[in-house]
């Protein structure tokens, strides 16, 4: 499985961003630009305990709870799936 693209809308300081991912990625930047928020978006997708808690008002871009939050992770499994692997893929 290869992570391809992370897209975030209306989450914390991200109004609308799409990041192309590669085999190795580095996150760096000045203070208060969203590095931790980017990692929290990944954690939201990958950690059921965090998802079960849901979003807080502070998770919404500019605290606008009327705008839906979207966090999407595109993955590529085409080159890495055997017949046995495909039987173990779980979808929502």
N, C-alpha and C positions, 0 to 999 in steps of 0.2 A: 504494500500500500504506500502511495506517495501523496503527501499533502500538497495541493496545487495552489489554492487560492483561499484567503480568508477575507470575507466581506462583512462589514459592520455598519449598521445604520442606527442612528439615534441612541447610541450607547455611550454613556458618560461623556467624554470630550470628543467623541467621534460622531459627526453628523452623517457622513457617508464616505466610507473608505473601502478600497479593495486592494489587497496586497498579494502580489504574486510570490509564491514561496518556492524555494529551491531546496536542494539536498542539505545545505547548511545555511542558516540564517542568523544574522546578528542584529540585536536590537540595542540601539544606543541613541542618546540625545540629551539635550539640556533637561534640567529639572522641570517637572510639571508640564510635559508635552504629551504624556499618555503611554509611556512604556509599561507601567504597571497595569493600566487599563487594558492594553493590548493582551497582556498575559492573562488578565482576569477574563477576557472574552474567551480565550482558549479553555481556561478552567471551567467556565460556564458550560461549554460544549462537552467537555470530557468528564466532569465530576457530577454525578447524579445528585449528590447531597446539596451542592450549590444550586442546581436547577430546581430541586424540590422546594427550596426556600423562596424561589421566585425573585422578582425584581423589586427593589426599593425605589422610592422617589428619586433618590440621588443617582440611581443608575441610568435615568433617562437624560438624554441630551438636553441641556438647559432646563432640566427638571420638568420638561413638558410631557406629562403622563398621557396626553392625548395622541402622541406620536408613537407608533409601534416600534419596539426594538427588534432588529433582525441581526442575528449572528449566524453566518453560514460558512461552512468549511467544505470546500470542494476537494474530493480525493480521487485519485486514479488507482484503480485496481486491475486494469486491463492486462498489464504485462506480468502481474504477480499472482494471479489466481489460478490454482489448479482445480480440477473437478472436486477434489476433496475439500479444498478451501471454500469453494462457492457454496457448499452445503452448510458452512458454519457462519455465513454472513447474516447478521441480524439487522433488520431495518425497522424503523419506527412506524 
